[in-house]
Amino acid sequence: MQNKTRLELADYEAENLARLQKMFSRKWEFIFMQAEAQAKVDKKRDKLERKVLDSQERAFWDVHRPVPGCVNTTEMDIKKACRMNKPIKSAKVSVYPASGVIKHLKNRLERRVIKVSKAAESYINFFEQYQEYDAFLVTPEPSNPWISDSVDFWELEKQTKDIPARRVRRWAFSLKELLKDPAGREQFFKFLEKEFSAENLKFWDAVQELKQVHSRDIPVKVQEIWDLYLAPEAGEAVNIDSRSYETTKKNMEKPDRWAFEEAAAHLYQLMKSDSYTRYLRSEMYKEYLNGMKKKTSVKGIRSVISFSAKKDQSASSS
């Protein structure tokens, strides 16, 4: 009580001081001497500096040794503590008229969710990538069929057995471009056969064909695909995740042309992220691309000349 009155301590501060005296009873005289020396040094400072140091010390102890009943911010997040003590208000259900909801949804549709600069950059990259294949920007040989109404370009494509290098380069744009080209699909299928995963492409093709089947043949076709690729004893079983398998199995109760949509999407994403990227890095694709470049540089000019010569002969004979 003497310390409490003399030092102007609160009840909890006096209790803490008494506990410290008991803990450090043997060294208390030494601690007291150091405190007195520090107090003498503080007295030599000016009044303003002493107030600043006193405020800093009080703030330090308020944080690290808070008043009983207060939150210790060094052990608990103050914001979290406030949320815990704050009563939860029941959510008010607001009812809007139908016209207001429609207006709100229209405003959300018109709202831009992407920066114009990002959209413009993506468009520029797309057009730069496909610039070589635009007949209006790069004039094809021997003539532009979209301007001259001449089919020489298409006839030349049919007569040349070798695939142009520009067509092979397009396979690297996306898996969609690769599968859209019959020659690219054939090369990719050969690559998958080497990796023992050709059944993925077969299954995906079968699902795409299912969408074009007549409605009366759908149940039979669905059962054939299930027995061949997804049944427990399937001949060419594909590896899909459990979620897609359970969804497909449930769809088999009422088979339709979209029964395998989730499984096909899963395998397409698997081919896109795994098999397709490895195909582009493989020696098979690089050798095929380099071979087409050499053949195009040597035989391309000869084919154009021979095609134009045949055309002149046919014109003179007629």
Secondary structure, DSSP 8 states (H G I E B T S, - for coil): -HHHHHHT--HHHHHHHHHHHHHTTTTHHHHHHHHHHHHHHHHHS-HHHHHHHHHHHHHHHHHHS--TTS--TTTS-HHHHHHHHS-----------HHHHHHHHHHHHHS--S-HHHHHHHHHHHHHHSGGG-TTTS--SS--HHHH---HHHHHHHH--S--HHHHHGGGT-HHHHHHSHHHHHHHHHHHHHTT-HHHHHHHHHHHHHTTS-GGGHHHHHHHHIIIIISTT-TT-----HHHHHHHHHHTTS--TTTTHHHHHHHHHHIIIIIHHHHHHSHHHHHHHHHHHHHHHHHHHHHHHHHHHHHHHHHHH-
